């Protein structure tokens, strides 16, 4: 009986605390969704309107991993496939997936079938095999740890883009060189940088880009 009384008393005392914890838990989930309240606040009004919110944590995670600004990744995603909203995500020259990788860039240019623009003749099994990608020096990344590096998986695609950009200068702050390496077009560079700036609050631009 004493045990029951103590247990009953404990529950009564604990209930108000649990009620008070509810908004804290909700806030915590909100912060987790956007990978931090401060980070989300850096997004401009245009960014909040245009960028699907489910992608923000992936951009931020890739930024943390490779040192590439999240808004630059968002800009690439916007320019390449309009945030994966295009009817088809295969370009006329063979680039594919959310961030439009040429198969030879994703798997590695030392693959025996790679030449020209980089479409190659790479099987689906090879194209998504991390060991094959490592062997041929590709940029494909298995971001979610499922054993597959897939340009059609949003996490893998964004992390692969971040990896590519980081190795081409973005991690050291040479943003224009990195973007030009992604697509050898001055117009492309202008477009990506335009959206990268557009997606940040004015007060944050000078320190984040």
Backbone bond lengths (Angstrom), bond angles and torsions (degrees), N, CA, C in turn:
res aa  C-N    CA-C-N  psi(-1)  N-CA   C-N-CA  omega(-1)  CA-C   N-CA-C  phi
1 X - - - 1.475 - - 1.531 112.28 -
2 X 1.352 118.77 -47.77 1.462 118.11 177.45 1.526 112.38 -55.81
3 X 1.333 115.17 -36.56 1.465 118.62 -179.91 1.524 110.61 -62.59
4 X 1.346 115.30 -41.75 1.460 118.68 179.43 1.511 111.04 -65.56
5 X 1.322 116.65 -40.49 1.455 119.71 -179.42 1.521 110.37 -63.39
6 X 1.312 116.43 -44.28 1.465 120.06 179.86 1.527 110.62 -63.05
7 X 1.330 114.79 -41.45 1.457 119.65 -178.85 1.524 110.31 -65.04
8 X 1.348 115.90 -42.66 1.450 120.46 179.96 1.516 110.64 -64.82
9 X 1.327 116.96 -43.26 1.459 122.07 179.00 1.521 110.42 -62.87
10 X 1.316 116.72 -40.05 1.465 121.60 -179.10 1.525 110.50 -63.48
11 X 1.318 116.48 -39.55 1.452 119.68 -179.59 1.516 111.05 -65.73
12 X 1.320 116.19 -40.70 1.464 119.18 179.81 1.516 110.65 -63.28
13 X 1.323 116.93 -40.37 1.458 119.61 -179.24 1.525 111.48 -71.58
14 X 1.332 114.77 -30.11 1.449 117.99 -175.53 1.520 113.93 -80.39
15 X 1.290 117.97 -24.58 1.456 121.39 -174.91 1.520 113.54 -58.37
16 X 1.351 119.37 -48.64 1.474 118.42 178.77 1.520 112.30 -60.43
17 X 1.310 116.66 -34.98 1.466 119.77 179.62 1.517 110.18 -65.05
18 X 1.335 115.73 -43.61 1.462 119.47 178.86 1.519 111.03 -61.44
19 X 1.331 115.55 -39.93 1.463 119.91 179.05 1.517 110.42 -62.83
20 X 1.336 116.24 -41.10 1.464 120.45 179.56 1.524 111.58 -68.09
21 X 1.316 116.55 -27.42 1.462 120.48 -178.14 1.530 112.47 -76.93
22 X 1.322 116.93 -19.70 1.470 119.95 -176.34 1.528 112.49 -56.34
23 X 1.346 119.08 -51.67 1.472 117.52 179.78 1.518 113.01 -64.27
24 X 1.342 116.71 -29.48 1.471 119.45 178.28 1.514 109.92 -67.42
25 X 1.329 116.24 -42.03 1.468 120.36 178.25 1.523 110.52 -63.54
26 X 1.337 116.21 -43.21 1.466 120.24 179.29 1.523 110.44 -61.26
27 X 1.325 116.53 -43.78 1.461 120.37 178.54 1.521 110.86 -62.32
28 X 1.340 115.53 -40.03 1.462 119.68 179.18 1.513 111.95 -62.32
29 X 1.344 116.58 -41.85 1.455 120.63 178.12 1.525 111.22 -65.55
30 X 1.320 115.71 -37.74 1.465 120.19 177.66 1.517 110.96 -62.88
31 X 1.339 115.51 -44.45 1.463 120.11 -179.96 1.522 110.68 -65.93
32 X 1.330 116.29 -37.02 1.458 119.83 179.22 1.518 110.53 -65.83
33 X 1.324 117.17 -40.71 1.453 121.74 -179.19 1.514 111.20 -59.27
34 X 1.330 116.03 -43.44 1.454 119.85 -176.92 1.524 112.48 -99.06
35 X 1.343 115.42 12.46 1.465 121.71 177.13 1.522 111.79 56.96
36 X 1.301 115.18 38.18 1.455 119.22 175.70 1.522 111.51 115.68
37 X 1.320 117.16 129.79 1.458 122.24 -178.50 1.521 111.57 -62.82
38 X 1.337 116.69 -41.67 1.454 120.45 -179.62 1.523 111.09 -61.44
39 X 1.347 116.14 -42.57 1.458 119.71 -179.74 1.526 110.62 -62.27
40 X 1.326 116.34 -42.42 1.455 119.42 -178.82 1.519 110.79 -65.45
41 X 1.320 116.90 -34.74 1.449 120.32 -179.98 1.521 112.39 -65.80
42 X 1.335 118.76 -19.43 1.455 120.96 178.21 1.523 111.91 -72.80
43 X 1.300 117.60 -16.20 1.453 120.68 -177.87 1.525 110.17 -75.02
44 X 1.314 114.97 133.34 1.461 119.96 179.17 1.522 110.24 -71.77
45 X 1.320 115.75 169.62 1.461 119.92 177.41 1.531 110.58 -61.66
46 X 1.346 115.92 -38.70 1.466 119.39 177.82 1.523 110.48 -63.74
47 X 1.333 115.79 -39.66 1.453 119.59 178.80 1.523 112.00 -63.77
48 X 1.319 116.84 -41.83 1.459 120.92 179.34 1.528 111.33 -64.35
49 X 1.331 116.24 -31.77 1.455 120.11 179.50 1.529 111.93 -77.70
50 X 1.331 116.50 -36.23 1.467 119.89 -171.73 1.526 114.10 -93.52
51 X 1.336 117.61 -38.94 1.462 120.27 -171.97 1.529 110.32 -83.88
52 X 1.320 118.60 122.09 1.470 120.10 174.77 1.531 109.25 -58.58
53 X 1.331 118.35 125.48 1.467 121.07 -172.37 1.520 114.59 -60.83
54 X 1.339 117.71 -24.11 1.464 119.17 -178.50 1.530 112.25 -69.37
55 X 1.345 117.05 -16.31 1.460 119.77 -179.99 1.532 112.97 -86.85
56 X 1.312 116.90 -20.81 1.466 120.35 -175.69 1.535 112.47 -56.53
57 X 1.334 119.73 -47.91 1.463 118.77 179.72 1.527 113.07 -61.62
58 X 1.325 117.73 -31.25 1.464 120.56 179.60 1.519 110.35 -71.16
59 X 1.350 116.86 -43.84 1.468 119.71 176.31 1.531 110.21 -58.50
60 X 1.327 115.71 -44.17 1.469 120.12 -176.64 1.524 111.39 -67.50
61 X 1.327 116.64 -38.45 1.461 119.97 178.25 1.529 110.58 -65.47
62 X 1.333 116.02 -39.90 1.463 120.37 178.41 1.530 110.58 -67.62
63 X 1.335 116.71 -37.07 1.464 120.26 175.97 1.528 110.37 -60.97
64 X 1.309 116.39 -44.12 1.461 120.92 179.76 1.524 111.60 -63.58
65 X 1.318 116.74 -36.57 1.458 121.59 -177.52 1.534 112.62 -75.26
66 X 1.342 116.43 -39.51 1.467 119.40 -170.89 1.526 115.20 -119.34
67 X 1.326 117.63 -5.01 1.456 119.59 178.01 1.517 114.28 75.81
68 X 1.323 116.86 20.25 1.465 121.57 178.73 1.525 108.24 -101.06
69 X 1.337 118.76 126.82 1.471 120.71 -176.61 1.525 112.50 -52.80
70 X 1.328 115.86 134.80 1.458 120.76 -177.72 1.523 111.41 -59.10
71 X 1.341 116.17 -37.38 1.467 119.09 -176.79 1.527 111.43 -70.29
72 X 1.342 117.33 -26.29 1.459 120.19 174.72 1.532 110.10 -68.38
73 X 1.321 116.22 -40.67 1.467 120.29 176.97 1.530 110.70 -64.40
74 X 1.328 116.05 -41.24 1.465 119.91 177.08 1.526 110.82 -61.66
75 X 1.326 116.40 -39.95 1.465 120.73 -179.88 1.525 111.16 -65.32
76 X 1.331 117.17 -42.32 1.462 120.25 176.45 1.531 110.61 -61.18
77 X 1.319 116.11 -43.39 1.459 121.07 179.83 1.526 110.10 -61.54
78 X 1.312 116.25 -40.53 1.471 121.31 179.18 1.526 111.03 -65.27
79 X 1.308 117.21 -47.41 1.458 120.89 -176.34 1.531 111.36 -70.55
80 X 1.317 117.02 -39.29 1.459 120.29 -174.96 1.529 113.00 -72.33
81 X 1.328 117.60 -49.52 1.478 119.54 -174.47 1.528 113.72 -138.02
82 X 1.343 116.68 17.04 1.475 119.82 -178.54 1.523 110.78 52.87
83 X 1.316 114.51 50.40 1.465 122.23 -178.53 1.530 111.71 57.65
84 X 1.326 114.37 44.77 1.471 122.53 175.61 1.521 112.66 65.02
85 X 1.326 117.05 26.61 1.468 121.20 -179.19 1.519 113.36 -101.67
86 X 1.330 117.95 0.96 1.464 119.89 179.04 1.531 110.22 -71.27
87 X 1.317 115.76 149.66 1.466 120.42 -177.97 1.521 111.33 -59.07
88 X 1.315 115.71 -43.93 1.458 120.13 175.66 1.514 108.27 -126.88
89 X 1.317 116.22 142.21 1.458 119.19 178.55 1.531 110.28 -112.70
90 X 1.337 113.86 39.78 1.457 121.31 171.57 1.526 107.29 -124.71
91 X 1.311 116.65 119.63 1.461 120.45 -176.79 1.526 110.71 -79.55
92 X 1.330 117.95 164.84 1.470 121.18 178.76 1.531 113.52 -58.43
93 X 1.335 117.51 -26.73 1.468 119.78 -178.54 1.525 112.45 -94.94
94 X 1.345 117.05 -4.18 1.459 119.86 175.09 1.508 116.87 110.86
95 X 1.338 118.32 0.45 1.466 119.95 175.09 1.520 108.43 -67.20
96 X 1.327 116.96 143.59 1.456 118.56 -172.83 1.526 113.21 -144.19
97 X 1.317 114.49 160.37 1.457 121.39 176.12 1.512 113.75 88.65
98 X 1.322 114.84 -175.88 1.470 122.24 -174.58 1.518 113.39 -60.80
99 X 1.321 117.61 -35.33 1.470 121.80 -177.91 1.521 112.12 -114.72
100 X 1.336 117.20 14.40 1.457 123.46 169.61 1.531 114.59 55.95
101 X 1.316 115.51 60.96 1.458 120.86 174.92 1.529 110.29 -87.11
102 X 1.332 116.17 137.00 1.457 119.71 166.04 1.528 107.02 -70.19
103 X 1.334 117.96 139.80 1.462 120.34 -177.97 1.526 113.39 -52.38
104 X 1.339 117.77 -40.43 1.471 119.93 -178.59 1.523 112.10 -69.76
105 X 1.312 117.78 -28.90 1.466 120.26 175.72 1.520 109.97 -72.87
106 X 1.316 116.37 -38.93 1.452 120.94 -178.52 1.527 111.03 -70.07
107 X 1.337 116.54 -43.78 1.470 121.22 -175.71 1.522 112.16 -90.47
108 X 1.324 116.61 -34.52 1.456 120.19 -179.50 1.512 112.12 128.77
109 X 1.320 115.80 132.14 1.457 120.88 -175.12 1.518 113.12 -72.27
110 X 1.311 118.08 -11.18 1.463 119.22 176.67 1.523 112.18 -82.70
111 X 1.340 116.68 -0.13 1.466 119.76 173.84 1.528 108.17 -60.39
112 X 1.327 118.66 135.70 1.470 121.27 -173.64 1.522 115.68 -59.19
113 X 1.331 119.11 -18.65 1.466 120.13 -178.78 1.526 112.62 -96.88
114 X 1.314 118.12 0.65 1.465 120.92 -173.47 1.525 112.42 -86.98
115 X 1.321 114.61 130.39 1.459 122.26 175.79 1.523 106.93 -168.10
116 X 1.307 116.37 178.56 1.456 120.68 177.10 1.514 113.06 58.77
117 X 1.332 115.67 -128.90 1.461 121.11 -178.51 1.531 112.78 -78.68
118 X 1.338 116.20 -14.91 1.459 118.53 175.64 1.515 116.28 104.39
119 X 1.331 117.10 21.32 1.465 117.95 177.70 1.521 110.48 -74.65
120 X 1.332 116.49 -40.95 1.452 121.01 177.53 1.521 113.16 63.25
121 X 1.309 113.92 -176.78 1.466 120.84 175.38 1.525 106.59 -129.58
122 X 1.320 114.92 72.90 1.462 122.34 -171.70 1.525 109.12 -109.16
123 X 1.310 116.57 127.90 1.463 120.38 -179.67 1.519 110.42 -68.13
124 X 1.321 115.91 158.19 1.462 120.42 178.89 1.527 111.04 -61.06
125 X 1.316 116.68 -35.40 1.462 120.41 179.86 1.530 111.25 -66.00
126 X 1.323 116.44 -43.24 1.463 120.09 178.02 1.527 110.81 -67.98
127 X 1.314 114.96 -39.12 1.459 120.68 -173.56 1.527 112.78 -62.24
128 X 1.313 116.54 -27.32 1.466 119.69 -175.84 1.532 113.21 -112.77
129 X 1.318 116.66 8.39 1.467 121.20 -177.59 1.529 110.44 -90.39
130 X 1.332 118.48 113.94 1.466 120.54 -179.07 1.518 113.65 -56.87
131 X 1.323 117.74 -33.92 1.461 120.41 179.32 1.527 110.98 -68.74
132 X 1.328 116.09 -39.33 1.469 120.25 177.08 1.523 109.92 -65.09
133 X 1.315 115.92 -43.11 1.466 121.10 179.38 1.529 110.39 -62.53
134 X 1.306 116.94 -41.56 1.460 120.82 177.56 1.528 110.54 -63.82
135 X 1.310 116.51 -41.12 1.465 122.31 -179.29 1.525 111.57 -61.44
136 X 1.320 116.95 -42.29 1.460 120.33 -175.20 1.532 113.76 -98.57
137 X 1.323 116.88 4.91 1.462 120.54 173.75 1.511 115.05 73.95
138 X 1.332 117.23 34.60 1.454 120.81 -179.81 1.517 113.58 -82.51
139 X 1.315 115.33 177.94 1.463 122.08 -177.99 1.524 113.02 -105.40
140 X 1.330 117.59 0.66 1.456 120.14 -179.89 1.513 112.16 -64.36
141 X 1.327 116.27 137.13 1.465 122.69 -176.47 1.530 110.32 -125.91
142 X 1.320 115.37 134.50 1.467 121.15 171.27 1.523 106.93 -89.07
143 X 1.312 116.45 89.57 1.466 121.30 -172.69 1.520 113.10 -75.60
144 X 1.322 117.41 -33.53 1.456 119.90 -174.42 1.522 113.32 -99.39
145 X 1.330 117.57 6.04 1.454 121.37 173.47 1.517 115.34 69.00
146 X 1.337 117.10 27.15 1.465 119.18 179.91 1.526 112.56 -93.21
147 X 1.338 116.34 7.76 1.452 120.32 178.79 1.513 114.41 83.85
148 X 1.329 116.76 5.92 1.463 121.84 -178.45 1.529 108.88 -132.35
149 X 1.318 116.40 135.84 1.466 121.76 173.09 1.518 107.07 -108.41
150 X 1.310 116.57 106.01 1.463 120.71 -166.96 1.537 111.13 -124.91
151 X 1.336 118.58 119.27 1.461 120.15 177.99 1.523 113.41 -64.81
152 X 1.359 115.89 -12.01 1.462 120.49 178.34 1.528 111.93 -95.68
153 X 1.329 116.71 -1.70 1.464 121.75 173.41 1.525 107.56 -96.02
154 X 1.319 117.71 127.16 1.468 120.70 -171.83 1.525 112.34 -61.59
155 X 1.322 118.36 -41.46 1.458 120.09 179.47 1.522 111.20 -65.89
156 X 1.318 116.30 -47.22 1.461 120.29 178.94 1.524 110.74 -60.01
157 X 1.309 116.91 -42.35 1.462 121.17 -177.42 1.524 111.64 -64.29
158 X 1.329 117.14 -45.78 1.463 120.49 -178.65 1.518 110.79 -67.67
159 X 1.322 117.52 -42.62 1.460 120.26 178.62 1.532 111.11 -65.94
160 X 1.319 116.83 -36.24 1.466 120.17 177.70 1.529 110.64 -65.36
161 X 1.327 116.60 -41.54 1.458 120.59 177.00 1.528 110.68 -62.84
162 X 1.323 116.34 -42.35 1.461 120.62 179.17 1.536 110.56 -63.53
163 X 1.318 116.14 -41.52 1.466 121.32 178.32 1.526 110.51 -61.75
164 X 1.312 116.40 -45.63 1.457 121.31 179.46 1.530 110.79 -61.98
165 X 1.320 116.27 -49.67 1.463 120.53 -178.48 1.526 111.80 -63.27
166 X 1.328 116.24 -38.26 1.458 120.02 -179.25 1.520 111.37 -63.04
167 X 1.327 116.79 -41.60 1.463 121.00 -178.62 1.522 112.86 -75.52
168 X 1.321 115.81 -12.69 1.459 119.96 178.59 1.528 113.29 -107.21
169 X 1.334 116.24 18.95 1.456 120.07 170.26 1.507 117.50 117.21
170 X 1.336 118.49 -16.67 1.468 120.11 -174.70 1.523 112.28 -64.73
171 X 1.329 117.42 -35.70 1.468 120.40 -178.65 1.523 111.53 -67.16
172 X 1.343 117.08 -23.21 1.463 121.20 178.37 1.525 111.80 -97.71
173 X 1.317 117.17 4.24 1.455 121.29 177.79 1.518 114.96 94.41
174 X 1.326 117.67 -0.55 1.464 120.58 178.69 1.530 108.56 -87.35
175 X 1.316 114.20 72.10 1.460 121.47 -171.36 1.524 112.32 -66.41
176 X 1.316 117.23 -46.02 1.465 119.75 -176.52 1.524 111.62 -62.02
177 X 1.330 117.29 -41.25 1.460 120.43 178.94 1.525 110.37 -62.64
178 X 1.329 116.00 -41.12 1.460 120.48 -179.11 1.524 111.20 -64.75
179 X 1.327 116.48 -44.04 1.463 120.36 -179.51 1.529 110.83 -66.38
180 X 1.328 116.68 -39.50 1.461 120.28 178.42 1.529 110.87 -65.21
181 X 1.321 116.69 -35.03 1.464 120.33 177.42 1.528 110.53 -65.63
182 X 1.321 116.56 -32.54 1.467 120.90 179.52 1.520 110.97 -67.38
183 X 1.333 115.79 -38.70 1.465 121.38 177.89 1.522 107.43 -151.82
184 X 1.317 116.84 115.25 1.468 121.87 -173.57 1.529 111.48 -74.02
185 X 1.311 114.70 69.50 1.462 120.42 -179.29 1.523 108.71 -147.79
186 X 1.332 115.81 126.29 1.467 119.67 178.00 1.528 110.81 -64.00
187 X 1.332 116.12 -36.51 1.467 119.99 178.46 1.528 110.45 -64.36
188 X 1.326 116.18 -39.58 1.462 120.78 178.13 1.526 110.27 -62.03
189 X 1.309 116.34 -44.22 1.465 120.82 179.30 1.526 110.10 -59.90
190 X 1.319 117.05 -45.37 1.461 121.21 179.34 1.524 111.42 -60.77
191 X 1.312 116.35 -42.88 1.463 120.64 -179.06 1.534 111.26 -63.80
192 X 1.317 116.81 -46.98 1.467 120.84 -178.33 1.523 110.48 -63.97
193 X 1.330 116.71 -45.73 1.469 119.52 -179.57 1.526 111.17 -65.47
194 X 1.319 117.27 -33.61 1.464 120.62 177.16 1.528 110.78 -60.27
195 X 1.329 116.47 -49.09 1.461 119.38 -179.07 1.528 111.62 -71.03
196 X 1.315 117.74 -35.02 1.462 120.18 178.05 1.525 111.01 -60.34
197 X 1.318 116.73 -40.73 1.464 120.56 177.28 1.524 111.11 -72.47
198 X 1.310 115.82 -38.62 1.460 121.12 -177.50 1.525 111.98 -62.37
199 X 1.322 117.61 -30.83 1.452 121.18 -173.78 1.522 113.98 -84.92
200 X 1.332 117.75 0.16 1.456 120.64 177.32 1.516 111.13 -111.30
201 X 1.325 115.83 148.84 1.457 120.60 171.50 1.523 108.44 -60.73
202 X 1.313 117.13 145.86 1.466 121.26 -178.35 1.523 112.11 -55.23
203 X 1.330 116.26 -39.67 1.474 120.20 -176.98 1.516 112.71 -69.81
204 X 1.341 117.58 -17.66 1.453 121.28 -177.03 1.521 113.29 -98.49
205 X 1.327 117.32 -12.81 1.447 120.09 -171.17 1.514 113.28 -61.66
206 X 1.332 116.14 -46.66 1.455 119.21 -174.46 1.511 112.84 -63.35
207 X 1.352 117.98 -28.32 1.457 120.27 -177.44 1.517 113.02 -95.31
208 X 1.348 117.80 -15.87 1.459 119.75 -174.84 1.520 113.72 -106.88
209 X 1.324 118.37 -14.81 1.454 120.34 -179.10 1.526 109.30 -130.62
